[in-house]
């Protein structure tokens, strides 16, 4: 097994661990879960450098965009809550 396979398996593990933690209520559907998904997608995407697969590239890219939107919304929500408290 080479480095690209290992990186891909780490990404897969991040997806599975994040989802398992969410389903067992060890984490909430918040920034931690979003980061598990973001880094899972990034790692799988890195593995595609050597083991190209167009459908996997598409879903990982979409997953990264969705995760970045989630992080933006999370930070925006925190900023709004902080601003509201100051009023």
C-alpha positions in Angstrom: 0.0 0.0 0.0 1.4 3.4 -1.0 1.1 6.8 0.5 -1.9 7.8 -1.7 -3.9 4.8 -0.6 -3.1 5.5 3.0 -4.2 9.1 2.6 -7.4 8.0 0.9 -8.1 5.5 3.7 -7.5 8.2 6.3 -10.1 10.4 4.5 -12.6 7.5 4.5 -12.0 6.9 8.2 -12.7 10.6 8.9 -16.0 10.4 7.1 -17.0 7.2 9.0 -15.7 8.4 12.4 -17.5 11.7 12.0 -20.7 10.1 11.1 -20.5 7.5 13.8 -19.8 10.3 16.4 -22.8 12.2 15.1 -25.1 9.2 15.2 -24.1 8.2 18.7 -24.5 11.8 19.9 -20.8 12.2 20.8 -20.7 15.3 18.7 -23.4 17.7 17.4 -24.1 18.7 13.8 -21.7 21.6 14.0 -18.2 22.7 13.3 -16.6 19.5 14.4 -18.8 17.4 12.1 -18.2 19.8 9.3 -14.4 19.5 9.7 -14.5 15.7 9.7 -16.3 15.9 6.4 -14.1 18.6 5.0 -10.8 16.8 5.8 -12.3 13.5 4.8 -13.0 14.9 1.3 -9.7 16.6 1.1 -7.8 13.4 1.9 -9.8 11.3 -0.5 -9.2 14.0 -3.2 -5.5 13.9 -2.6 -5.6 10.1 -3.1 -7.1 10.7 -6.5 -3.9 12.4 -7.7 -2.6 8.9 -8.3 -5.8 6.8 -8.5 -8.0 9.0 -10.7 -11.7 8.5 -10.6 -13.9 11.2 -12.1 -17.1 10.5 -10.1 -15.1 10.4 -6.9 -13.4 13.7 -7.8 -16.9 15.2 -8.4 -18.4 14.1 -5.1 -15.3 15.1 -3.1 -15.2 18.5 -4.7 -18.8 19.1 -4.0 -18.4 17.9 -0.4 -15.5 20.4 0.1 -17.7 23.2 -1.3 -20.6 22.2 1.0 -18.3 22.0 4.0 -16.8 25.4 3.3 -20.3 26.9 3.1 -21.1 25.2 6.4 -18.0 26.7 8.0 -19.0 30.1 6.6 -22.5 29.8 7.9 -21.3 28.6 11.3 -18.9 31.5 11.7 -21.5 34.0 10.4 -24.0 32.7 13.0 -21.4 33.1 15.8 -20.7 36.6 14.6 -24.4 37.5 14.5 -24.9 36.0 18.0 -22.0 38.0 19.3 -23.3 41.3 17.7 -26.8 40.7 19.0 -25.4 40.3 22.6 -23.7 43.7 22.3 -26.8 45.6 21.4 
